[in-house]
Amino acid sequence: MLEEIQEKLLSDIRCSETLLVVEGKRDREALRRAGLDNIVEISGRQLERVVDIVKSKQSQVTILTDYDKEGVKQYKRLKKLLLSDEIKVDDSFRREFKRAFLVNRVEELNGYFK
């Protein structure tokens, strides 16, 4: 049952045009193993630069930073910046991802896709 929920979630995001924003390379690679490829890394960039990148690519984004203290901090700040530039932030995938995969860090998804 859980695997079906996971696959549906991944399928839904693959079919959407939503851009995923992650913290770093390992997060991006974990999502690519899951078949997702519309991804932008923060990777030490200023969040304002990430907003510029997102604006040039999509009008809707999901922020998939880790669920630890630093990741939540980045999520809140980036969401505020994106919304101030009238970029739609879809939180549903972020919420469902944590529930479906029971992970606190995006890179932990590697354990599901070898």
C-alpha positions as CSV (number, residue, x, y, z in Angstrom):
1,M,0.0,0.0,0.0
2,L,2.8,2.5,0.9
3,E,4.6,1.7,-2.3
4,E,1.5,2.5,-4.3
5,I,1.2,5.9,-2.5
6,Q,4.8,6.6,-3.2
7,E,4.6,5.7,-6.9
8,K,1.4,7.8,-7.3
9,L,3.1,10.8,-5.7
10,L,6.1,10.5,-7.9
11,S,3.9,10.0,-11.0
12,D,1.9,13.0,-10.2
13,I,4.9,15.3,-9.9
14,R,6.5,13.8,-13.0
15,C,3.3,14.7,-15.0
16,S,3.2,18.2,-13.6
17,E,5.3,21.1,-14.7
18,T,6.3,22.0,-11.2
19,L,9.9,22.9,-10.6
20,L,11.5,21.2,-7.6
21,V,14.0,23.2,-5.5
22,V,16.4,21.2,-3.4
23,E,19.4,22.0,-1.2
24,G,22.2,20.2,-2.9
25,K,23.6,17.7,-5.3
26,R,22.8,14.6,-3.3
27,D,19.2,15.7,-3.1
28,R,19.0,16.2,-6.8
29,E,20.6,12.8,-7.5
30,A,18.1,11.1,-5.2
31,L,15.2,12.7,-7.0
32,R,16.7,11.8,-10.4
33,R,16.9,8.2,-9.3
34,A,13.2,8.4,-8.6
35,G,12.6,9.6,-12.2
36,L,12.3,13.4,-11.5
37,D,14.3,15.8,-13.4
38,N,12.9,19.3,-13.3
39,I,15.2,20.3,-10.4
40,V,17.1,23.3,-9.3
41,E,19.8,23.1,-6.5
42,I,20.3,25.9,-4.0
43,S,23.9,24.6,-3.4
44,G,25.3,27.7,-1.6
45,R,23.7,30.2,-3.9
46,Q,22.0,33.3,-2.5
47,L,18.3,32.6,-2.3
48,E,17.7,35.7,-4.4
49,R,19.7,34.0,-7.2
50,V,17.6,30.9,-6.8
51,V,14.4,33.0,-7.2
52,D,15.9,34.5,-10.4
53,I,16.6,31.0,-11.8
54,V,13.0,29.8,-10.9
55,K,11.5,32.9,-12.5
56,S,13.3,32.1,-15.7
57,K,12.1,28.5,-15.8
58,Q,8.6,28.1,-14.2
59,S,5.7,29.9,-12.7
60,Q,5.1,27.1,-10.1
61,V,7.6,25.6,-7.7
62,T,7.8,23.1,-4.9
63,I,10.5,23.7,-2.3
64,L,11.8,20.4,-1.2
65,T,14.5,21.3,1.3
66,D,15.2,18.9,4.2
67,Y,12.9,18.8,7.2
68,D,15.6,19.7,9.7
69,K,16.0,23.1,11.3
70,E,18.2,24.5,8.5
71,G,16.1,23.1,5.8
72,V,12.9,24.5,7.3
73,K,14.6,27.9,7.7
74,Q,15.6,27.9,4.0
75,Y,12.1,26.7,3.0
76,K,10.4,29.6,4.8
77,R,12.8,32.3,3.5
78,L,12.7,31.0,-0.1
79,K,8.9,30.7,0.0
80,K,8.6,34.3,1.2
81,L,10.9,35.5,-1.6
82,L,9.1,33.5,-4.3
83,L,5.6,34.6,-3.2
84,S,6.8,38.2,-3.2
85,D,7.7,37.7,-6.9
86,E,4.3,36.2,-7.5
87,I,5.6,32.7,-8.1
88,K,3.2,30.0,-7.0
89,V,4.6,27.7,-4.3
90,D,2.9,24.3,-4.1
91,D,3.3,22.9,-0.6
92,S,1.3,19.7,-1.2
93,F,4.2,17.7,-2.7
94,R,6.4,18.7,0.2
95,R,3.9,17.5,2.8
96,E,3.0,14.3,1.0
97,F,6.7,13.5,0.3
98,K,7.5,13.4,4.0
99,R,4.5,11.2,4.8
100,A,5.0,8.8,1.9
101,F,8.7,8.2,2.2
102,L,9.2,8.7,6.0
103,V,12.4,10.7,5.5
104,N,13.8,13.9,7.1
105,R,16.4,14.5,4.4
106,V,15.7,14.3,0.7
107,E,18.9,12.4,0.0
108,E,17.5,9.6,2.2
109,L,15.3,8.8,-0.8
110,N,18.4,7.0,-2.2
111,G,17.5,4.1,0.0
112,Y,14.3,3.5,-2.0
113,F,15.9,3.5,-5.5
114,K,19.1,1.6,-5.8
